Amino acid sequence: MNIKDVKKVGIIGGGPGGLMLGLLLQQQGFEVSIFEKAGLDINRDRGGSLDIHEESGQLPLKEAGMIHRFRELARFEGEDTRVLDKDGKVYYEETADPEVEGGRPEIDRGELCDIISEQLKEGTVVYGKTFESLTRLDDGQVKVSFVEGDTATFDFVAGADGAFSKVRPYLANVDVEYNGISMVELNVEDVYNQYPDLAEFNKHGKMMAFGDHKAILGQVNGDGRIKVYMSYQMDYDEFDKFKGMNKSEIKEQLLSDFEDWHPELKKYIEYAGDDILLRRIYKLPIGFKWENQPNVTLIGDAAHLMSPFAGEGVNMAFYDAYLLAEALKENDELQMALKEYEDNMYEASEQSARESQANLEEMFGDNAAQKFGDFFNQIVELFEEHQSHK
């Protein structure tokens, strides 16, 4: 199909990647519909804080003319970083200057979704609409059927529906696999007012403590909470021990599992409220590809799910949106545009997936705190050396 004949685009999934792709394509003149199975208030509680990278995630924000709006809301002090071991020994510490715009500022996931949604035409996102199936029609179009009973027809469809994508099986018979890491997600609310000791210990960004093939990861969010990820390297079935517990029992189990960790680190458990989630970490095979199709593709976690340990998930979804939008501008035929996008996406995402997997293995391996401290210190030394030669 000639791109000039492409009018209607369907995007399955209204997360950051789907919204960003929708905005870029809408700005190019396409008629875009984004379908999100959750309700209108999904962004209010969607995920934690995200660091948006200058070299990837910020590119589509610039392309869409939103970078100044993003920078108004982004927390540059959120680049504070601490790396410790289970005994509280600090191996790396960075205090960001909030007056200096670094390359990886933080913003809450829901807030990021909101500022994109504000730019979309009214009615672009259809909430409470659950994808059921996809049918390729003889005229080259794609019919999408929804669980709610209705259908819609598009010139092409992008699956932006996350880790457990329902669009992915129409492109390849590949499923996600457990990555060996499970997390209990906690929340320490209003930390600056209620728990100033922990706020001072954590600082304004992220705290990472490692030991015994476990980790405590603390991240300050824009609403003044610390989102805490109590992380384990464990077998899939072993994590089921938490499923039958109530919230107080979960906290008791965490305190038992981390009993010999430094008292300051155990405060992440002791101060946590009742907002608790259980998460297993999954991945797609590194280097996963599918046979190029004339009118269907994938972006984000649907295309290249990886662990969160390189901070690349949303950044890659945004970069995918940017690459796809650029390919549609630069090609005359839709299928060639999709192929160009996919080839570029495969190359970039495979590199990020390998980095993410390597970080996971180091984080939950021996001497993790020292290794990560050395890693961050080397980056600082290289940066300072580069600056001195300017």
Sequence and secondary structure as in RCSB ss.txt:
>XXXX:A:sequence
MNIKDVKKVGIIGGGPGGLMLGLLLQQQGFEVSIFEKAGLDINRDRGGSLDIHEESGQLPLKEAGMIHRFRELAR
FEGEDTRVLDKDGKVYYEETADPEVEGGRPEIDRGELCDIISEQLKEGTVVYGKTFESLTRLDDGQVKVSFVEGD
TATFDFVAGADGAFSKVRPYLANVDVEYNGISMVELNVEDVYNQYPDLAEFNKHGKMMAFGDHKAILGQVNGDGR
IKVYMSYQMDYDEFDKFKGMNKSEIKEQLLSDFEDWHPELKKYIEYAGDDILLRRIYKLPIGFKWENQPNVTLIG
DAAHLMSPFAGEGVNMAFYDAYLLAEALKENDELQMALKEYEDNMYEASEQSARESQANLEEMFGDNAAQKFGDF
FNQIVELFEEHQSHK
>XXXX:A:secstr
 BGGG  EEEEE  SHHHHHHHHHHHHTT EEEEEESS GGGGGGS  EEE  TTTTHHHHHHTT HHHHHHH B
GGGG EEEEETT  EEEEE   TTS  SS EEEHHHHHHHHHTTS TT EEES  EEEEEE TTS EEEEETTS 
EEEESEEEE   TT SSGGGT S   EEEEEEEEEEEETTHHHH HHHHHHH SSEEEEEETTEEEEEEE TTS 
EEEEEEEE  TGGGGGGTT  HHHHHHHHHHHTTTS HHHHHHHHT  S  EEEEEEE  TT      SSEEE T
HHHH   STTS HHHHHHHHHHHHHHHHHH SBHHHHHHHHHHHHHHHHHHHHHHHHHHHHHHTSTTHHHHHHHH
HHHHHHHHHHHHHT 
